[in-house]
Amino acid sequence: MVYRDITKEYEVDQMKSEFVSTVSHELRTPLASVLGFTELMLNKPMKPERQTKYVQTIYNEARTLINDFLDVQRMESGK
């Protein structure tokens, strides 16, 4: 019989699961915003000022997504 302590492996797996859950939640919010404003622009006629406002929101949320992905990459690399 061989006994092996898997406590550390279990803890690492738990931390990984929590991390993935947190990251997916944080990415979902800006992505939902991008999709929502895009859908509005595609399906509803609107004034140019409102279109500009929506495009600016889409741009800001897309930048947030990119920055979040970069943060995840930095964390994975240990920086």
C-alpha positions as CSV (number, residue, x, y, z in Angstrom):
1,M,0.0,0.0,0.0
2,V,1.2,3.5,-0.9
3,Y,0.0,6.6,0.9
4,R,0.3,9.9,-0.8
5,D,-0.8,13.3,0.7
6,I,-2.8,15.1,-1.9
7,T,-3.8,18.1,0.3
8,K,-1.6,20.6,-1.5
9,E,-2.9,19.4,-4.9
10,Y,-6.5,19.7,-3.7
11,E,-5.8,23.3,-2.4
12,V,-4.2,24.3,-5.6
13,D,-7.1,22.9,-7.6
14,Q,-9.6,24.8,-5.4
15,M,-7.6,28.1,-5.9
16,K,-7.5,27.5,-9.6
17,S,-11.3,26.9,-9.7
18,E,-12.0,30.1,-7.7
19,F,-9.6,32.1,-9.9
20,V,-11.4,30.9,-13.1
21,S,-14.8,31.7,-11.6
22,T,-13.7,35.2,-10.6
23,V,-12.1,35.9,-14.0
24,S,-15.1,34.7,-15.9
25,H,-17.4,36.9,-13.8
26,E,-15.1,39.9,-14.3
27,L,-15.0,39.4,-18.1
28,R,-18.7,38.7,-18.5
29,T,-19.7,42.2,-17.4
30,P,-17.9,44.2,-20.1
31,L,-18.7,41.6,-22.7
32,A,-22.4,41.8,-21.9
33,S,-22.2,45.6,-22.3
34,V,-20.4,45.4,-25.6
35,L,-23.0,42.9,-27.0
36,G,-26.0,44.9,-25.6
37,F,-24.9,48.2,-27.1
38,T,-24.0,46.6,-30.4
39,E,-27.4,44.9,-30.5
40,L,-29.1,48.3,-29.8
41,M,-27.2,50.0,-32.6
42,L,-28.0,47.2,-35.1
43,N,-31.8,47.0,-34.3
44,K,-32.8,50.5,-33.4
45,P,-32.6,53.7,-35.3
46,M,-31.0,56.5,-33.2
47,K,-29.5,59.9,-33.4
48,P,-25.8,60.3,-34.2
49,E,-25.1,61.7,-30.7
50,R,-26.5,58.5,-29.1
51,Q,-24.6,56.3,-31.6
52,T,-21.4,58.1,-30.7
53,K,-22.1,57.6,-27.0
54,Y,-22.8,53.9,-27.6
55,V,-19.6,53.4,-29.7
56,Q,-17.6,55.1,-27.0
57,T,-19.1,52.7,-24.4
58,I,-18.3,49.7,-26.6
59,Y,-14.7,51.0,-27.1
60,N,-14.2,51.5,-23.3
61,E,-15.6,48.0,-22.5
62,A,-13.5,46.3,-25.1
63,R,-10.4,48.0,-23.7
64,T,-11.4,46.8,-20.3
65,L,-11.6,43.2,-21.6
66,I,-8.2,43.5,-23.3
67,N,-6.7,44.9,-20.1
68,D,-8.3,42.1,-18.0
69,F,-6.9,39.4,-20.4
70,L,-3.4,41.0,-20.1
71,D,-3.7,41.1,-16.3
72,V,-4.5,37.3,-16.3
73,Q,-1.5,36.6,-18.5
74,R,0.7,38.6,-16.1
75,M,-0.6,36.7,-13.2
76,E,-0.1,33.4,-14.9
77,S,3.5,34.3,-15.7
78,G,4.1,35.3,-12.0
79,K,4.5,39.1,-12.6
